[in-house]
């Protein structure tokens, strides 16, 4: 699904030099490489504060801790996402309130958010799924109306632009009170291990976030808050610094691959190509089709026989996961989410796809569909 070896080959000298510099310095934790990457990411995002951390899941958890959310508080998010979004809510003994998604963009349904708000609701976690922004302007209006926090789960859309109705543009993850991202290797901006970051334009929140990620320490060995140990190590920061400078180019390559797929599949009666939302650019973390009257497993097996990977993101909605079974929800409560889980399929999507590979993939899909 992602060709990290070819990508590494193209940037090998810079990556190797960056890693060697860290090893030579022996500043493995919170060293100069981390501070340098943090500053470059702040500049790229236009965010006042970037707080590097251990991974995207930690980024979400630390954000909720910094906002002072308490056990029993409700947090609204989508049922069609990776488990981490709800996982941290449950870990903190908050109450995950799940809602359905838009059938075109796969992102959280705005009307469903409004219906889900109760006096116990304290925050909304919109997920910029597959590389495209949620309508953040409307989300922030809802949050302001009900005095709620907004934590953007930007683990799949770093580098995407959000376009406001007045034409102004900002980066995904910088509209809400807090934004979170993951640097897992397969992400659009991925390191060579685990990593993550938190963004905010709020000075006081930034102070709290920095304390929490480092054991709640305000001064060394003085712990004023309950914290966690979640730090981005210097070697990962060195890798990320090299790749950040290519992030826009990487996004362009992904969009070019998506354009090829779109042209190959547009108008096919058994496939629905991704809908690109006018208020967001799409960085295509995944290229996801919706199938109709297709033996999805048969298609996946057919592609596998030709050494083409294909994945289902996500086969089981959060409200149907064994660990998150809740009497509040049952099958049928989220019809769009459940339909998508049964019908979506994602094709290879990365920066190294060339026309020969894309032709082979699309021809193989058509071969199965036209049987």
ROVOTOR-481664 format. One record per atom (N, C-alpha, C): y, z, x. Coordinates in steps of 0.1 Angstrom, whole numbers, padded with zeros to 4 digits, always signed. Atoms other than C-alpha are relative to their C-alpha. Layout:
N
YZX...
% end
This chain:
371
-0012+0000+0008+0000+0000+0000+0013+0000+0009-0011-0001-0009+0023+0007+0029-0005-0003+0015+0004+0004-0013+0021-0009+0064+0009+0007+0010-0008-0008-0009+0034+0018+0087-0002-0005+0014+0002+0005-0014+0018+0003+0118+0009-0011+0004-0009+0011-0004+0037-0029+0117+0014+0004+0000-0014-0005+0000+0069-0011+0108+0003+0007+0014-0002-0008-0013+0064+0012+0139+0001-0010+0011+0000+0010-0011+0057-0018+0161+0014-0006+0002-0013+0006-0001+0092-0032+0153+0011+0009+0006-0010-0010-0005+0110+0000+0162-0006+0009+0011+0007-0009-0009+0086+0014+0188+0008+0005+0011-0008-0006-0011+0110+0017+0218+0009+0011-0004-0010-0010+0005+0136+0036+0198-0007+0013-0004+0008-0012+0004+0110+0059+0182-0006+0007+0012+0006-0007-0011+0092+0066+0214+0010+0007+0009-0011-0007-0007+0125+0074+0232+0005+0012-0007-0005-0012+0008+0136+0097+0204-0009+0011+0001+0010-0011+0000+0104+0116+0204-0001+0006+0014+0001-0005-0013+0103+0118+0242+0012+0009+0004-0012-0008-0002+0139+0132+0242-0002+0014-0005+0003-0013+0006+0128+0160+0219-0010+0008+0009+0010-0007-0009+0098+0168+0241+0006+0005+0013-0006-0004-0012+0119+0168+0272+0010+0012-0002-0009-0011+0002+0144+0192+0256-0007+0013-0004+0008-0011+0005+0117+0214+0241+0007+0008-0011-0007-0006+0011+0141+0221+0212-0007-0005-0013+0009+0006+0010+0114+0216+0186+0004+0004-0014-0004-0005+0013+0129+0236+0157+0015+0001-0001-0014+0000+0002+0165+0231+0145+0008-0003+0013-0007+0005-0012+0174+0213+0177+0011-0010-0002-0011+0010+0001+0201+0188+0184-0004-0012-0008+0004+0011+0007+0180+0160+0169+0001+0002-0015-0002-0003+0014+0180+0178+0135+0014+0000-0004-0014+0000+0004+0217+0184+0135+0006-0014+0000-0005+0014+0000+0224+0148+0145-0005-0008-0012+0005+0007+0011+0202+0134+0118+0007+0005-0013-0007-0006+0012+0217+0158+0092+0014-0006-0001-0014+0006+0001+0252+0145+0101+0000-0014-0004+0000+0014+0003+0242+0109+0099-0004-0002-0015+0004+0001+0014+0225+0114+0065+0011+0004-0009-0012-0004+0008+0256+0132+0052+0010-0012-0001-0009+0012+0000+0277+0102+0062-0005-0011-0008+0006+0011+0007+0253+0077+0048+0000+0002-0015+0000-0003+0014+0250+0095+0014+0014+0002-0005-0013-0004+0005+0287+0105+0012-0001+0014-0006+0002-0014+0005+0275+0141+0006+0006+0009+0010-0006-0010-0009+0293+0171+0020-0010+0007+0008+0010-0008-0006+0261+0189+0028-0014-0005-0001+0014+0003+0000+0226+0179+0038-0007+0012+0006+0008-0011-0005+0201+0208+0043-0014-0005+0002+0014+0005-0002+0169+0195+0060-0010+0011-0003+0010-0010+0003+0137+0213+0050-0014-0006+0003+0014+0003-0004+0099+0211+0054-0006-0012-0008+0006+0011+0008+0091+0186+0025+0008+0000-0013-0007+0002+0012+0102+0173-0008-0003+0011-0011+0003-0011+0009+0084+0200-0028+0008+0012+0003-0008-0011-0004+0101+0227-0008+0015-0002-0005-0014+0003+0004+0134+0210-0015+0003+0003-0014-0001-0003+0014+0129+0213-0052-0001+0015-0003+0002-0014+0002+0117+0249-0050+0012+0008+0005-0012-0007-0006+0146+0260-0027+0012-0002-0009-0012+0002+0009+0171+0244-0051+0000+0009-0012+0001-0008+0011+0158+0263-0080+0003+0015+0003-0003-0013-0005+0159+0295-0060+0015+0003+0002-0014-0001-0004+0195+0289-0048+0008+0001-0013-0007-0001+0012+0206+0284-0084-0002+0013-0008+0002-0013+0006+0193+0318-0093-0008+0000-0013+0008+0000+0012+0169+0307-0120-0010+0011+0000+0008-0012+0001+0148+0336-0133-0012-0003-0008+0012+0001+0008+0113+0339-0147+0003-0001-0015-0003+0001+0014+0113+0327-0183+0010-0011-0003-0009+0011+0002+0141+0302-0178-0007-0013-0002+0006+0013+0003+0133+0267-0191+0007-0011+0008-0005+0011-0008+0137+0236-0170-0007-0013-0005+0005+0012+0007+0134+0202-0186-0002-0011+0011+0003+0012-0009+0117+0173-0167-0009-0009-0008+0008+0011+0006+0095+0143-0174-0015+0003+0002+0015-0001-0001+0057+0143-0180-0005-0012+0009+0005+0011-0007+0055+0110-0161+0006+0000+0014-0005-0002-0013+0060+0120-0125-0011+0006+0009+0009-0007-0009+0042+0134-0094+0000+0015-0003+0001-0014+0004+0030+0169-0099+0010+0010+0006-0009-0009-0007+0054+0185-0075+0012+0004-0008-0011-0003+0008+0082+0183-0100-0002+0012-0009+0004-0012+0009+0065+0207-0124-0006+0011+0008+0007-0010-0008+0046+0225-0097+0009+0012+0004-0009-0010-0005+0076+0243-0083+0006+0008-0012-0005-0007+0012+0089+0252-0118-0010+0011-0003+0011-0010+0003+0055+0270-0125-0001+0010+0011+0001-0010-0011+0054+0286-0091+0010+0011+0000-0011-0010+0001+0087+0303-0097+0000+0007-0013+0002-0007+0013+0074+0315-0131+0011-0004-0010-0009+0006+0009+0100+0293-0148-0009-0008-0010+0008+0006+0010+0089+0274-0179+0003-0015+0000-0003+0014+0000+0085+0236-0175+0000-0005-0014-0001+0006+0013+0096+0218-0206+0000-0015+0002+0003+0014-0002+0082+0182-0206+0005-0008-0011-0004+0010+0010+0097+0152-0223-0005-0014+0004+0004+0013-0002+0089+0116-0227+0009-0009+0008-0008+0009-0008+0103+0086-0208+0003-0013-0007-0004+0013+0006+0120+0053-0215-0011-0010+0003+0011+0009-0002+0094+0025-0219+0004-0011+0009-0004+0011-0009+0115+0000-0198+0001+0005+0014-0003-0005-0014+0127+0021-0168-0010+0010+0005+0010-0011-0003+0099+0048-0169+0007+0013+0003-0007-0012-0003+0127+0073-0164+0002+0009-0012-0001-0010+0011+0134+0104-0185+0008-0005-0012-0006+0004+0012+0144+0098-0221+0012+0009-0003-0012-0008+0002+0180+0110-0227-0001+0007-0014+0000-0007+0013+0175+0117-0264-0010+0011-0001+0011-0010+0000+0143+0136-0257+0005+0013+0007-0006-0012-0007+0163+0159-0233+0008+0008-0010-0008-0007+0010+0188+0167-0261-0009+0008-0010+0008-0007+0010+0160+0176-0285-0007+0012+0006+0008-0010-0007+0143+0198-0259+0008+0012+0004-0009-0011-0005+0173+0220-0251-0001+0012-0010+0000-0012+0008+0171+0256-0263+0009+0010+0007-0009-0010-0007+0191+0288-0255-0006+0004+0013+0006-0004-0013+0166+0294-0227+0001-0011+0011+0000+0011-0010+0172+0260-0210+0011+0003+0010-0010-0002-0011+0190+0264-0176+0002-0012+0009-0002+0012-0009+0184+0231-0158-0008-0012-0005+0006+0013+0002+0174+0195-0160-0004-0006+0014+0005+0006-0012+0153+0178-0133-0003-0015-0003+0003+0014+0002+0157+0140-0138-0007-0006+0013+0007+0006-0011+0133+0120-0116+0004-0015+0001-0003+0014-0003+0145+0087-0101-0013-0008+0003+0013+0004-0003+0111+0072-0105-0001-0015+0005+0003+0013-0006+0098+0043-0084+0011-0007+0007-0011+0006-0008+0132+0037-0068+0012-0004-0008-0011+0004+0009+0156+0034-0097+0006+0012-0007-0006-0012+0005+0182+0059-0109-0001+0002-0015-0002-0005+0013+0182+0078-0141+0015-0002-0004-0014+0001+0004+0214+0073-0162+0008+0013+0002-0005-0013-0004+0231+0101-0144+0013+0004-0007-0012-0003+0006+0265+0098-0160-0003+0007-0014+0004-0006+0013+0249+0106-0194-0007+0013+0002+0007-0012-0003+0227+0133-0179+0011+0011+0003-0010-0010-0003+0258+0151-0165+0008+0004-0012-0007-0003+0013+0275+0148-0199-0008+0010-0008+0009-0009+0007+0245+0165-0215+0001+0014+0007+0000-0013-0007+0245+0192-0188+0013+0008-0002-0013-0007+0002+0282+0199-0191+0001+0006-0015-0001-0004+0014+0279+0201-0229-0008+0013-0002+0009-0011+0003+0251+0227-0227+0000+0010+0012-0002-0009-0011+0262+0244-0194-0013+0002+0008+0012+0000-0007+0231+0234-0175+0002-0006+0014+0001+0006-0014+0223+0226-0138-0008-0012+0000+0008+0013-0002+0211+0192-0127-0005-0001+0014+0006+0002-0013+0187+0189-0098-0007-0014+0000+0006+0014+0000+0180+0152-0090-0012+0000+0009+0012+0003-0008+0145+0145-0079+0001-0014+0006-0003+0013-0006+0154+0117-0055-0011-0004+0010+0010+0002-0010+0121+0116-0036-0005-0014+0001+0004+0014+0000+0115+0080-0045+0011-0010+0000-0011+0009+0001+0150+0065-0046+0011+0002+0010-0010-0001-0009+0168+0074-0015+0006-0014+0005-0006+0013-0004+0193+0046-0006+0004-0008-0012-0005+0007+0012+0197+0035-0042+0014+0003-0004-0014-0002+0005+0232+0031-0056+0000+0003-0015-0003-0002+0014+0243+0046-0089+0013-0005-0003-0012+0007+0004+0270+0026-0106+0006+0007-0013-0006-0006+0011+0293+0045-0129+0006-0010-0009-0006+0010+0009+0308+0029-0160+0013-0005+0004-0013+0004-0005+0342+0027-0143-0001-0009+0012+0002+0009-0012+0326+0006-0115-0002+0007+0013+0001-0008-0012+0326+0034-0089-0015+0001+0003+0014+0000-0005+0294+0037-0068-0002+0012+0008+0004-0012-0008+0276+0067-0053-0015-0002+0003+0015+0001-0004+0242+0072-0037-0008+0009-0009+0009-0008+0008+0213+0085-0057-0002+0013+0007+0002-0013-0005+0209+0122-0053+0013+0008+0002-0013-0007-0003+0246+0130-0050+0008+0002-0013-0008-0001+0013+0257+0130-0087-0002+0014-0006+0003-0013+0005+0240+0162-0098+0005+0012+0008-0004-0012-0008+0246+0198-0086-0007+0000+0013+0008+0001-0012+0218+0193-0061-0009-0012-0001+0010+0011-0001+0197+0164-0050-0011+0003+0010+0011-0003-0009+0163+0165-0033-0007-0012+0004+0008+0011-0004+0143+0141-0013-0012+0004+0009+0012-0002-0009+0110+0138+0006+0000-0011+0010+0002+0009-0011+0104+0122+0039-0015-0003+0004+0015+0003-0001+0066+0118+0034-0001-0014+0006+0000+0013-0007+0055+0089+0056+0001-0013-0008+0000+0013+0009+0051+0064+0027+0013-0002-0007-0013+0002+0008+0086+0070+0013+0008-0011+0007-0009+0010-0006+0113+0045+0018+0007+0004+0013-0005-0006-0013+0128+0068+0045-0011+0010+0003+0011-0009-0002+0096+0084+0058-0001+0004+0015+0002-0004-0014+0089+0104+0090-0015-0001+0003+0014+0001-0005+0056+0108+0109-0007+0013-0002+0006-0013+0004+0046+0140+0092+0006+0004-0013-0007-0004+0012+0061+0161+0065+0015+0003+0003-0014-0003-0001+0098+0165+0059+0007-0002-0013-0008+0001+0012+0125+0168+0032+0014+0004+0003-0014-0004-0001+0161+0174+0025+0006+0003-0013-0007-0004+0012+0185+0189+0000+0015-0005+0002-0014+0004-0001+0220+0175-0008+0008+0007-0010-0009-0006+0009+0250+0191-0024+0014-0002+0005-0015+0000-0003+0288+0188-0026+0006+0014-0002-0005-0014+0003+0291+0225-0035-0001+0009+0013+0000-0008-0012+0301+0246-0005-0008+0013-0001+0007-0013+0001+0288+0279-0018-0016-0002-0002+0014+0003+0001+0255+0263-0029-0006-0003+0013+0005+0004-0013+0251+0248+0005-0003+0012+0009+0002-0012-0008+0255+0282+0022-0013+0007-0005+0012-0007+0005+0228+0297-0001-0013-0008+0003+0012+0008-0004+0204+0268+0005-0004+0001+0014+0003-0002-0014+0207+0271+0042-0006+0013+0004+0006-0014-0003+0199+0308+0041-0014+0000-0005+0013-0001+0006+0169+0304+0018-0010-0008+0008+0010+0007-0008+0152+0277+0039-0004+0007+0013+0003-0007-0013+0153+0300+0069-0002+0015-0003+0005-0014+0002+0136+0332+0056+0011+0009-0006-0011-0009+0007+0168+0344+0037+0009+0007+0010-0008-0007-0010+0185+0352+0070+0015-0005+0000-0014+0003-0001+0223+0354+0071+0004+0001+0015-0001-0002-0014+0223+0367+0107-0015+0002+0005+0013-0001-0005+0192+0366+0129-0006+0014-0002+0008-0012+0003+0167+0393+0118+0007+0009-0011-0007-0007+0011+0191+0403+0089-0003-0008-0012+0005+0008+0011+0175+0392+0056+0007+0005-0013-0007-0004+0012+0199+0394+0026-0006-0005-0012+0006+0007+0012+0179+0372+0003-0015-0003+0002+0014+0005-0001+0143+0363-0005+0000-0015+0004+0000+0014-0005+0137+0330+0014-0014-0005+0002+0013+0006-0004+0110+0307+0026+0002-0006+0014+0000+0006-0013+0101+0291+0059-0002-0015-0002+0000+0014+0003+0110+0254+0054+0010-0007+0008-0009+0006-0009+0125+0236+0083-0006-0014+0004+0003+0013-0005+0125+0200+0094-0001+0001+0015+0000-0001-0015+0112+0198+0130+0006-0011+0007-0009+0009-0008+0131+0180+0157-0007-0014+0002+0007+0013-0002+0104+0153+0163+0002-0009-0013-0001+0008+0013+0105+0142+0126+0015-0004-0001-0014+0004+0001+0143+0142+0127+0003-0012+0009-0003+0011-0009+0143+0119+0157-0006-0013-0006+0006+0012+0007+0120+0095+0138+0009-0005-0011-0008+0003+0012+0142+0097+0107+0013-0006+0004-0013+0005-0004+0174+0090+0126-0001-0015+0003+0002+0014-0003+0160+0057+0139-0001-0008-0013+0003+0007+0013+0148+0047+0104+0012+0000-0010-0011+0000+0009+0179+0058+0086+0010-0012+0002-0009+0011-0003+0199+0032+0104-0005-0014-0005+0006+0012+0006+0176+0006+0089-0003+0001-0015+0004-0002+0014+0173+0020+0054+0005-0011-0009-0005+0011+0009+0195-0006+0037-0007-0013+0002+0008+0012-0003+0177-0034+0055-0014+0001-0006+0013-0002+0006+0144-0019+0044+0000-0002-0015-0001+0001+0015+0156-0017+0008+0002-0015-0004-0001+0014+0002+0166-0054+0010-0013-0007+0001+0013+0006-0002+0132-0063+0022-0009+0003-0012+0008-0004+0011+0116-0044-0006+0004-0008-0013-0005+0008+0012+0138-0061-0032-0004-0014+0001+0005+0014-0002+0129-0095-0017-0014-0001-0004+0014+0000+0004+0092-0087-0022-0001+0002-0015+0000-0002+0014+0099-0075-0057+0004-0013-0007-0005+0013+0005+0118-0108-0064-0012-0010+0000+0012+0009-0001+0087-0127-0053-0010+0003-0011+0009-0005+0011+0065-0106-0076+0005-0004-0013-0006+0003+0013+0089-0110-0105-0002-0015-0003+0001+0014+0002+0089-0148-0101-0014-0005-0003+0014+0003+0002+0052-0149-0099-0006+0004-0014+0006-0006+0012+0045-0128-0130+0009-0001-0012-0009+0000+0011+0076-0133-0152-0006-0009-0011+0004+0008+0012+0066-0146-0187-0015+0000-0002+0014-0001+0002+0029-0138-0182-0003+0008-0013+0002-0007+0012+0016-0127-0216-0007+0014+0002+0007-0012-0003-0005-0099-0200+0007+0010+0009-0007-0008-0009+0021-0085-0177+0014+0002-0003-0015-0003+0002+0055-0068-0180+0005+0004+0013-0005-0003-0013+0075-0069-0148+0010+0011-0001-0009-0011+0001+0098-0040-0139+0014-0004-0005-0014+0002+0006+0131-0037-0158+0010+0006+0010-0010-0005-0009+0161-0033-0135+0012+0004-0008-0011-0007+0008+0187-0010-0150+0013-0004+0006-0013+0006-0004+0223-0023-0148+0008+0011+0008-0008-0010-0007+0237+0011-0136-0006+0005+0013+0007-0005-0012+0214+0014-0106-0005-0012+0008+0008+0009-0008+0202-0007-0077-0014+0005+0000+0015-0004+0000+0164-0006-0073-0004-0002+0014+0005+0001-0014+0149+0002-0039-0015-0001+0001+0014+0003+0001+0114-0003-0051-0009+0008+0009+0010-0008-0006+0095+0026-0038-0014-0004-0004+0013+0006+0005+0067+0012-0060+0004-0013-0008-0002+0012+0009+0064-0022-0077-0011+0002-0010+0009-0004+0010+0048-0013-0110+0001-0009-0012+0001+0009+0012+0036-0037-0137-0006+0008-0012+0007-0005+0012+0026-0028-0173-0009-0011-0005+0010+0010+0004-0006-0045-0183-0001+0000-0015+0003+0001+0014-0015-0057-0218-0013-0008-0002+0013+0006+0003-0050-0065-0229-0007-0004+0014+0006+0003-0014-0062-0063-0192-0010+0011+0003+0009-0009-0005-0092-0046-0178+0006+0005+0013-0007-0005-0011-0072-0025-0154-0009+0003+0012+0009-0003-0010-0101-0011-0135-0006-0012+0006+0006+0013-0005-0116-0046-0132+0010-0007+0009-0010+0006-0008-0083-0059-0118+0001+0007+0014+0000-0007-0013-0082-0031-0092-0012-0003+0008+0012+0003-0008-0118-0037-0082+0000-0014+0005-0001+0014-0004-0111-0075-0080+0009+0000+0012-0010+0000-0011-0081-0069-0057-0007+0007+0012+0006-0007-0011-0101-0044-0036-0011-0009+0007+0010+0010-0006-0128-0071-0031+0006-0010+0009-0008+0009-0009-0101-0091-0015+0009+0007+0010-0006-0009-0009-0089-0062+0006+0015+0002-0003-0014-0002+0005-0057-0058-0015+0000+0013-0007-0001-0013+0007-0049-0022-0024+0008-0001-0013-0008-0002+0012-0036-0013-0059-0002+0014-0005+0000-0014+0004-0028+0021-0073+0005+0002-0014-0006-0004+0013-0021+0038-0106+0008+0012+0002-0010-0011+0000+0010+0060-0106+0006+0001-0014+0009-0012-0003+0002+0082-0125-0011-0001-0011+0010+0001+0010-0032+0082-0142-0001+0011-0011+0001-0011+0010-0029+0116-0159+0014+0006-0001-0013-0006+0002+0004+0127-0174+0000+0016+0003-0001-0015-0004+0016+0163-0164-0006+0008-0012+0004-0008+0011+0010+0176-0199-0015+0000-0003+0014+0001+0002-0027+0165-0197-0008+0004+0013+0007-0005-0012-0034+0179-0162-0006+0013-0002+0008-0013+0003-0060+0207-0162+0009+0012+0004-0007-0011-0005-0037+0230-0142+0012+0003-0009-0013-0001+0008-0008+0225-0167-0003-0001-0015+0003+0001+0015-0026+0225-0201+0008+0012-0006-0009-0009+0007-0002+0242-0225-0001-0002-0015+0001+0002+0015-0006+0249-0262+0012-0006-0007-0012+0006+0005+0029+0236-0267-0002-0015-0001+0002+0014-0001+0016+0201-0259-0014-0005-0003+0013+0005+0002-0012+0179-0270+0000-0015+0002+0001+0014-0001-0024+0143-0266+0008-0006-0012-0008+0006+0010+0000+0121-0286+0014+0004-0001-0014-0005+0001+0031+0142-0281+0010-0009+0008-0008+0008-0008+0044+0118-0254-0006-0014+0000+0007+0013+0001+0033+0083-0265+0004-0010+0010-0004+0010-0010+0053+0063-0240-0007+0004+0014+0006-0004-0012+0041+0084-0211-0015-0002+0000+0014+0002+0001+0005+0083-0223-0004-0015+0001+0002+0015-0001+0007+0045-0228+0001-0005+0014-0002+0004-0014+0021+0040-0193-0012+0004+0009+0011-0004-0008-0006+0061-0177-0013-0008-0002+0012+0008+0003-0032+0039-0193+0001-0014+0003-0002+0014-0001-0016+0006-0186+0008-0005+0013-0008+0005-0012+0005+0006-0153-0009-0002+0011+0006+0002-0013-0006-0007-0120+0010-0004+0010-0010+0003-0011+0013-0008-0087-0007-0008+0011+0005+0009-0011+0009-0035-0061+0006+0004+0013-0005-0004-0013+0015-0032-0024+0015-0003+0001-0014+0001-0001+0052-0026-0017+0005+0007+0013-0005-0006-0012+0067-0021+0018+0008-0010+0007-0010+0008-0007+0090-0035+0044-0006-0012+0008+0006+0010-0009+0065-0057+0062-0007-0011-0007+0006+0011+0007+0053-0079+0034+0006-0013+0003-0005+0013-0003+0056-0115+0043-0004-0010-0011+0003+0009+0011+0054-0146+0021-0015-0004-0002+0014+0003+0001+0018-0154+0030-0008+0011-0007+0007-0011+0006+0007-0119+0020+0003+0001-0015-0004-0001+0014+0027-0120-0012-0006-0011-0009+0006+0011+0007+0013-0154-0022-0015+0004-0002+0015-0003+0001-0023-0141-0015-0001+0011-0011+0001-0010+0010-0016-0110-0036+0001-0005-0015-0003+0005+0014-0001-0128-0066-0010-0010-0005+0011+0010+0003-0027-0156-0065-0012+0008-0004+0012-0008+0004-0054-0130-0066+0001+0007-0013-0002-0006+0013-0039-0112-0096-0002-0011-0011+0001+0010+0010-0036-0145-0115-0014-0005-0001+0014+0004+0000-0071-0154-0105-0009+0008-0010+0007-0009+0009-0084-0123-0123+0004-0002-0015-0006+0001+0013-0061-0127-0153-0004-0013-0007+0003+0013+0005-0070-0164-0158-0015-0003-0002+0015+0002+0002-0108-0159-0159-0003-0003-0014
% end
